[in-house]
């Protein structure tokens, strides 16, 4: 049961990562009955076009330094090798489904893509 709950929570985080890493400027298809076929996605007060949870840098560093969080860089390996947060693990967005077991359990997952 614990594994099922952990997997469910992880999948929710993965969906948030995938949503957060997509461009906010890309058009979104709307109802074909309307005359418009494309519209910019709605954004929140901070300009984010998704509902992925956010964390500020100070809190992220505090959690990471305390060992209660892990940074997951979802960019391509070449970008990760060029520059990344020290201690982050690289799991490109397109490989998350295959490599999710590499992410430590029991820690806050802080994913970033830029």
C-alpha positions as CSV (number, residue, x, y, z in Angstrom):
1,X,0.0,0.0,0.0
2,X,2.9,2.4,0.9
3,X,4.5,1.7,-2.5
4,X,1.2,2.5,-4.3
5,X,0.8,5.8,-2.5
6,X,4.4,6.7,-3.2
7,X,4.0,5.8,-6.8
8,X,0.8,7.9,-7.0
9,X,2.5,10.9,-5.4
10,X,5.5,10.5,-7.7
11,X,3.3,10.4,-10.8
12,X,1.6,13.6,-9.7
13,X,5.0,15.3,-9.4
14,X,6.0,14.0,-12.8
15,X,2.9,15.4,-14.3
16,X,3.6,18.7,-12.6
17,X,7.2,18.7,-14.0
18,X,6.0,18.0,-17.5
19,X,3.4,20.7,-17.3
20,X,5.8,23.2,-15.8
21,X,8.6,22.6,-18.4
22,X,6.4,23.3,-21.4
23,X,6.5,26.7,-22.9
24,X,3.9,29.1,-21.5
25,X,3.8,30.8,-24.9
26,X,2.6,27.8,-26.9
27,X,-0.9,28.0,-28.2
28,X,-3.6,25.9,-26.6
29,X,-6.4,24.4,-28.7
30,X,-9.8,25.5,-27.7
31,X,-13.3,24.3,-28.5
32,X,-13.8,24.0,-32.3
33,X,-17.3,25.5,-32.0
34,X,-15.7,28.9,-31.2
35,X,-14.3,31.0,-34.0
36,X,-10.9,31.1,-32.4
37,X,-8.8,28.0,-32.7
38,X,-5.8,29.0,-30.6
39,X,-5.5,31.1,-27.5
40,X,-2.7,31.8,-25.0
41,X,-3.0,29.8,-21.8
42,X,-4.4,31.5,-18.8
43,X,-1.7,32.5,-16.3
44,X,-1.7,33.1,-12.5
45,X,-0.7,36.3,-10.7
46,X,3.0,35.4,-11.2
47,X,2.7,34.7,-14.9
48,X,2.8,30.9,-14.6
49,X,0.7,29.0,-17.2
50,X,0.3,25.9,-15.1
51,X,-0.7,24.8,-11.6
52,X,2.6,23.1,-10.7
53,X,3.6,24.0,-7.1
54,X,6.4,26.5,-6.8
55,X,9.2,27.0,-4.2
56,X,11.4,30.0,-3.7
57,X,15.1,29.8,-3.9
58,X,15.7,30.4,-0.2
59,X,13.3,27.6,0.9
60,X,14.7,25.2,-1.8
61,X,18.3,25.7,-0.7
62,X,17.3,25.3,3.0
63,X,15.5,22.0,2.3
64,X,18.3,20.8,0.1
65,X,21.0,21.7,2.6
66,X,19.0,20.0,5.4
67,X,18.9,16.8,3.2
68,X,15.1,16.8,3.0
69,X,15.0,17.7,-0.7
70,X,16.6,16.6,-4.0
71,X,17.1,18.7,-7.1
72,X,16.1,17.0,-10.4
73,X,17.4,18.7,-13.5
74,X,15.0,17.7,-16.3
75,X,17.0,19.2,-19.1
76,X,19.0,17.3,-21.7
77,X,22.2,15.7,-20.6
78,X,24.3,18.1,-22.7
79,X,22.8,21.1,-20.9
80,X,23.2,19.4,-17.5
81,X,26.9,18.7,-18.2
82,X,27.4,22.3,-19.3
83,X,25.9,23.7,-16.0
84,X,23.8,22.5,-13.1
85,X,23.1,22.8,-9.4
86,X,25.8,21.0,-7.5
87,X,24.3,17.8,-6.1
88,X,21.4,17.7,-8.6
89,X,20.6,14.5,-10.5
90,X,19.9,14.6,-14.2
91,X,16.8,12.9,-15.5
92,X,15.7,14.5,-18.8
93,X,12.0,15.1,-19.1
94,X,11.5,12.5,-21.8
95,X,13.2,9.9,-19.6
96,X,11.3,10.4,-16.4
97,X,9.0,7.5,-16.9
98,X,11.9,5.1,-17.4
99,X,14.2,6.5,-14.7
100,X,11.9,7.6,-11.9
101,X,13.3,4.9,-9.6
102,X,16.6,6.9,-9.5
103,X,14.9,9.7,-7.5
104,X,15.3,9.2,-3.8
105,X,12.1,8.5,-1.9
106,X,11.0,10.3,1.3
107,X,12.4,13.6,0.1
108,X,10.8,16.7,-1.5
109,X,11.5,16.7,-5.2
110,X,12.5,20.0,-6.6
111,X,12.5,19.8,-10.4
112,X,13.9,22.5,-12.6
113,X,14.3,22.9,-16.4
114,X,16.0,26.2,-17.0
